[in-house]
Each structure stands twice: as C-alpha cells, then as structure tokens.
C-alpha cells in the first residue's frame, strides 16, 4: 500500500531520516561479510565500486549473479540471448514460474529478481548474443568477466578479448554432475586456449544430452564467485592457479596447474585472436535443444504489427521483450532486434525458410 507523504518541512525531515535509514540498512546488509577478514570495510567499498559482466545467465550465470548481487558488487552487466522456459526452473535460481509463463528474456528476469533483493546495486540487462561485432560495446568499462555461457565458441571469444585487453575472466562450466572452473589472469596464468587449444571432447556433452544436477552448478558458481570476490577486493595473490574439476556424484576431483601460460599458445603467446578477428559467427547457428538461432541485426521488429500479421498462421503472443509464434511443429521466439530462436528443428535451411516466410528474408 502506498502511503501519503506529508509535504513541506515535515517532508524534508522525513526524507532526511529516510536517507539516514538507507545508510543504516546498507551497513547492516553487508555486516556479516564485512566481519569476514578477507573482505572488511575496505573490501566492501571496493566491491561496491566494481563493474562485473556475466556472460550467459542460465544456471551458472544465475547463481553467479545472485551471489555477487547479494555480496554487494556495485554494478552487474548481465548479457543473455535466451528466454526463460519451464525446464530451466530446476537449476536456474533467479527465475520463477511467472517468468517462464511470460517467456521473459533471462537478462530482464534476472535484473528484476535482483532488484527485489538488492535494489542498491545497478544491474544492466542486455538481451543480446555476445559476438565479435558487439563484444567491445557489451564489455565496455568492465573490470572482470564471468562465464555463464554454455558453449566453447563464446568462451574462446571471451578468452581472445580478455587476453587482448589484459582483462581477467573466470571460466565455469557444469554438465551432468561434473563442474570445472579456471581463473584466467592474462600475463600471469594460463589462458583457456593454453589448456584447451581446441574444444575439449568431454565437454561437448550438453545439458540437453547429459542432464545436469543443480548442485554441480551451485558448487562451481560458489567457487568462481569467491575467486571473483578475491579479485575485486585486490587479493589476486590468493586466487587459485589451477584448472579445478569435480564430480559431485562420484566425488572425484582434480586440479591441473595453470600457473603459467603455455609457450606457443595461439592466444596469449602468439596473440593470434582468431575468434575476435573473425567475421563472427554465421548468421544461423544451432543452439542446442532442437533449435536454431537466426541472427539479424538490421531488422527492428514492431511486435504489435507482427502479431497481427502472424495471427492467421498460428498462435501468437507478445510482451515488450519477446514475441512467440507457434506454427506446429515449430515455435519461433522473436526479439525486438530481429533475432529469432526457432524450436522444433535442427535444420538451418528449414529455420531460414520459416524466418523468411513469416518475418522477412
Ligand atoms: Zn594462452
């Protein structure tokens, strides 16, 4: 219930008291973290000034964003190309049934959820696919990049960018009951390409084929978020310099040294940034779970108009962020910039033709 506010002097006094109240709340919000010696008041101040990007806001990204937002990292930029679906709710901790019912873009849903538990930090939601053409803009002003992606293509792109700019980033991945993470401190430690010159075979399993335990996600996110806190408070000496992997089901775990760059590494040795310099991804890519993504940058879509146009051909629904079109057996999700995810096929030609027929060629 909204309360009427008194006007005039009484209002000024009230707002002063209110602003003092905000300060007091701020102090108490982080009091238990400030008590922890590794953080302290100075560390907390540094966290409040930090700017962190989380690329991908599925399971790992949700957990990372939730932890860092509650810890008081002042500015989080959440970049995600996808929308919330019911099958996400088992492990993607920032989303709820309403988000799935509305097919909200994950970045938007995450920003809303974070605002409900920490309105004192800034969250920027970017509903975009991170590609070479936009990486500069999307990661501008960021001091640490966290990996919440689900594919090596984007991770190699992040690695090239981070090594080129000497920006630290933290690789995290989870599939099945297995999780793995690596801190990349360019110029000091190994980079992702030092350890995996090519996409590792074992990790081409995906959550669609192998399933995933939410506990594996939360474990890797907890380790990575803690490494992030160490970096943000200036304690890089304490950061782990190994590739750490563990299986929460079998309890097997391993660490491989990543303390030094590998000589001859394409990225940090030869500085041959093929993923950054490339023309970027093709316009059409498979994006798991029986779906194809079509990238279109120059086609802003008027959802109201498109809704009317598509109605004779199937079921259509839209909100401010996405338009969904069901035309059995396909389901097309359109974003305002013209990007589309077409479910029900892995055939890029079929997806392209559906897009051309209903959206435009
Ligand atoms: Zn390297």
Boltz pocket constraint, residues with backbone or C-beta under 6 A from the ligand:
constraints:
  - pocket:
      binder: B
      contacts: [[A, 189], [A, 190], [A, 191], [A, 192], [A, 193], [A, 194], [A, 195], [A, 261], [A, 262], [A, 265], [A, 266], [A, 267], [A, 268], [A, 269]]
      max_distance: 6.0
